[in-house]
């Protein structure tokens, strides 16, 4: 936990499950890829985003400036070496591939 002069926000996140991975989508308006820190320590995934301060016309801004902070506890079965992230237009997408033990598989039926 850090102390800052700015307010801290917990951004909304959507979590999707696919057959081979989970995807976490986090909205962080005003944040670009150079201002996002993502840490994975054992089973704790921490995301911190710092909005870029831009001058606004007449002091109007669509969002309050502050630090975005969000943490997720990961279960076993995530392939931690293959976790990836993509940031575009203030939306962070984290891809958490499932390990082989969580991948669906077909069971063959044999006769006799």
N, C-alpha and C positions, 0 to 999 in steps of 0.2 A: 504494500500500500504506500502510495506516495502523497506528499502534500504539495498542492499547487495553488496558485492564485486564481486559477480558473475553476469553474464548476466542473464536476465530473458527471458524465451521462452513461447510462447502460443502454446501448442501442438495441433496437429490436433485431431479432435473428429468426430466420426460417431454417429449419433443418429438414432435409429430404433424404430418404433412404432409397438407394437403387440396389440392384442385385450385387454390384461389385464395390460400392463405395457409399459413403455418406457425403452430403454436401451441405455446408453451412453458409447462408447468405446473410450478410450484415450490412445495414445501411449506415453510412457514416458521411453525411453531407460535408463538403468542403475539405475532405481528406484525400490526398493523392498517395501513390504507392511509395513515395519517399518518406512519408510521415506516418507509416504504419509499422508497429513492432509486433511480431508474432513469436511467442515462446512456447515450446513444448517441453515440459519437464515431467518426466515419468507419465502420469496420467492426467496432468493438468495442462490445458491449452489456454494461454492468456493472449488476448488481443488488445492493443492500445493504439488509438489513432489520434493524431493532433491535426486539427483543421489548419489550413493555410489562411493566414489573415490577408484579406484583400480589401482595398478601399471600396466603400459602397457609396452610391449616390444618396445624398441627403440622410446618411446614417441608417438606411433601411437594410436589413438583412433577413433572409427567410428562415434562418436558424440562429440559435444562440451559440456563441463560441465557447468551447469547453473541450475537455479531454474525454474521448470515448474509451470506456473500459468494459471488457466482457471476458468472462472465464467459463470454460467448459470442462467438466470431468469426463474423461474418455474411459470407456470400458476396455476390457481386454479384447483382442482380436483386430485392432486397427494396425495396419502396417505403417508404423511411425516413420520409417525411412522414405516412404513415398508420399507423405503429406505435401500438398502443394497449395499455393495461394495465387489469386489473380485479383487485381484492383482496377476498376474501371468506373469512371463517373461517380465516385463516392460510394460504390458498392463493392464490398469485399466478398469474394467467393473462395471458400476453403474446401478443398477436396480431400477427404479422408478415406483412402482405399481400405477395404476390408482385407484382413489376412486370409490365407487359404482356408483356415478352419471356419470362417464365417461365410465363405462363398457357397452359393447353392450348387448342388451337383445332382446328377441323375444317377439312380441306382439301377444297374442292369439286372434283369431277371433271367435266370438260367432255367432250362428244362431239366426235369428229373432230379 
